[in-house]
Amino acid sequence: MTELHATMPRLSRRSLIGALGSAFALAGMPRGAWARAPITLAEQFPGLAKIITDYVAERKVAGMLAAIGFGDLEPEAIAAGAPEAGSSKPVTLDTLWRIYSQTKPVTGIAAMMLIEDGKLKLDQPIADIFPEYGSMKVLKNPEGAISDTMDARTPITIRHLLTHTAGLGYTIVSKGPIQQAYLDSGITPGAVSRMTLPGFTPGAPTPDARTFA
């Protein structure tokens, strides 16, 4: 979780995977072993701690925090910096963050619960739920005319939606006529600000959820 100070940087995949792998391994230890551990969380995850301190020191972000919890123990944090640039207030577990895309894990878990209960199937076509998706077309050129299409090779499934492989775009990634068509129809990912922002083209009002779908 970060408060951006400049352009969003990329984390080192090797360092992050290494830190997460250590977390999963340590999570399997008996609770008593953790209670007796004399080292700090930053010492347990030096790679992750270095990422956090380096990003703040290099002013890539104003503040950064990683929270790690095991079983029913209270989570601990590795943190550095402040919630915003110029602030002397330190980042803590009580810091409020602006976090995006959190509907994705919630929706994914809900879908997997329905699959576990036998109410959905992972490779079930979504046309079973929304018939309008029964005969899908794809653009021959992603930035070309929206009338220049061909039949999709396969139907869109629940798996495709959960793994972002359905072929659906939206305004912040699509370009050309399809982006304008989304804007004209109010098919936008969300309101970033009530004010007009440079580089962001406001679209039509967003319709109700069923119309949007």
Secondary structure, DSSP 8 states (H G I E B T S, - for coil): -EEESSS-----HHHHHHHHHHHHHHHTS-HHHHHH--S-HHHH-HHHHHHHHHHHHTTSEEEEEEEE--TTS--EEEEEE-SSTT--S---TT-------THHHHHHHHHHHHHHTTSS-TT-BGGGT-GGGSS-EEESSTTS-TT-EEE-SS--BHHHHHTT-S----TTT--THHHHHHHHHT--S--S-SS--TT----S----HHHH-
